[in-house]
Amino acid sequence: MNTKGMVLQISDGPSKDRLFDACKYAYGKNVIEINFRFQQNAENPVGVKNIKITTIQHEDGSGYSLNFSGFMDAKLPERECFLPYRFLAYYDARTRKGYIRLIDN
């Protein structure tokens, strides 16, 4: 399946500090678990787990608009199980909204 360009809209998520902590400890013994809530289509829900943030970048000078990337396991509507994906994301830590774009491995 081609997931390039598949976008998951974030409707709620973690604080800015939690994102940076998750990135800081992404490969440590004490992994920080982070969760996002996504806008879902009731007929075709998407499941996400094991989010690992590997890079974070300030998108502008506000200190709240962030670009980040990493890896996650996602269960897409067309699949029966969770599969690993890379992702790119934009997130506004003030409003806790943004999006995650899946990238084919």
Backbone torsions as a table, in degrees:
resi	resn	phi	psi	omega
1	MET	NA	137.9	177.8
2	ASN	-90.6	110.8	180.0
3	THR	-100.5	-1.0	-177.5
4	LYS	-56.0	124.2	-179.5
5	GLY	91.6	-8.0	178.1
6	MET	-66.5	126.9	-175.3
7	VAL	-117.2	132.1	174.2
8	LEU	-107.5	119.5	-179.5
9	GLN	-81.0	122.9	178.8
10	ILE	-83.1	124.7	177.6
11	SER	-103.4	-16.5	177.1
12	ASP	-164.0	148.3	-178.8
13	GLY	-163.1	-169.8	-174.1
14	PRO	-77.9	170.0	176.2
15	SER	-73.0	165.6	177.6
16	LYS	-60.5	-43.6	180.0
17	ASP	-60.5	-40.5	179.9
18	ARG	-66.0	-38.5	176.6
19	LEU	-61.7	-45.5	179.7
20	PHE	-66.3	-38.1	176.0
21	ASP	-63.8	-41.0	179.0
22	ALA	-62.8	-39.6	177.8
23	CYS	-68.3	-43.5	-177.9
24	LYS	-60.4	-37.8	-177.0
25	TYR	-107.1	20.0	-176.2
26	ALA	-55.7	-34.9	-177.9
27	TYR	-115.0	16.4	179.4
28	GLY	-91.1	179.6	178.4
29	LYS	-71.0	-36.1	-177.2
30	ASN	-100.6	78.1	-179.0
31	VAL	-69.1	134.1	177.8
32	ILE	-88.4	119.2	179.4
33	GLU	-80.7	133.6	175.9
34	ILE	-126.1	149.6	-178.7
35	ASN	-133.1	143.6	174.3
36	PHE	-121.9	146.8	171.8
37	ARG	-103.9	133.3	-176.4
38	PHE	-113.9	149.5	170.7
39	GLN	-69.6	125.4	-172.5
40	GLN	-116.9	148.7	168.2
41	ASN	-90.5	118.9	-175.1
42	ALA	-56.6	-32.2	-178.7
43	GLU	-79.6	-25.2	-177.1
44	ASN	-133.6	69.3	-178.2
45	PRO	-69.2	153.1	177.4
46	VAL	-114.0	134.5	175.7
47	GLY	-107.0	140.4	179.8
48	VAL	-135.1	137.8	175.9
49	LYS	-152.6	170.8	177.3
50	ASN	52.6	50.9	179.3
51	ILE	-76.0	126.8	178.5
52	LYS	-124.5	112.7	178.8
53	ILE	-90.2	124.5	-176.9
54	THR	-110.3	-19.6	175.7
55	THR	-143.7	145.2	174.2
56	ILE	-135.4	139.8	-179.0
57	GLN	-139.4	138.5	174.0
58	HIS	-73.3	128.9	-176.2
59	GLU	-79.7	-33.2	178.8
60	ASP	-146.5	-164.5	-177.9
61	GLY	-89.3	5.6	-175.8
62	SER	-74.6	-27.6	-175.6
63	GLY	86.7	-4.7	-178.8
64	TYR	-117.1	-23.6	178.5
65	SER	-86.7	118.6	-172.8
66	LEU	-126.2	143.1	165.9
67	ASN	-106.6	137.3	175.0
68	PHE	-147.1	164.3	-180.0
69	SER	-144.5	167.8	-180.0
70	GLY	168.3	-148.4	-175.8
71	PHE	-133.7	151.4	176.3
72	MET	-156.8	163.6	170.7
73	ASP	-102.2	131.3	-179.2
74	ALA	-132.7	141.6	173.4
75	LYS	-110.4	107.3	-178.5
76	LEU	-88.5	158.9	-176.8
77	PRO	-54.7	-32.7	-177.1
78	GLU	-82.1	-6.8	-175.8
79	ARG	-110.9	156.6	178.7
80	GLU	-99.6	-9.0	-177.4
81	CYS	-141.8	168.6	176.2
82	PHE	-76.2	137.7	177.0
83	LEU	-129.3	151.5	179.8
84	PRO	-76.8	141.9	177.5
85	TYR	-139.6	149.1	166.0
86	ARG	-88.2	157.6	178.3
87	PHE	-147.9	156.7	168.9
88	LEU	-120.3	146.3	-175.7
89	ALA	-145.5	154.2	167.9
90	TYR	-121.9	139.3	-177.0
91	TYR	-148.9	132.9	173.2
92	ASP	-101.5	108.7	-175.4
93	ALA	-70.1	-17.5	177.9
94	ARG	-75.7	-47.7	-179.0
95	THR	-91.6	-13.8	-178.1
96	ARG	59.3	40.2	176.9
97	LYS	-129.0	157.9	178.5
98	GLY	168.4	-150.8	178.4
99	TYR	-152.2	157.1	173.4
100	ILE	-122.8	127.7	178.5
101	ARG	-107.3	119.8	178.4
102	LEU	-75.2	144.4	179.1
103	ILE	-123.2	133.3	177.1
104	ASP	-61.9	140.3	175.9
105	ASN	-77.9	NA	NA
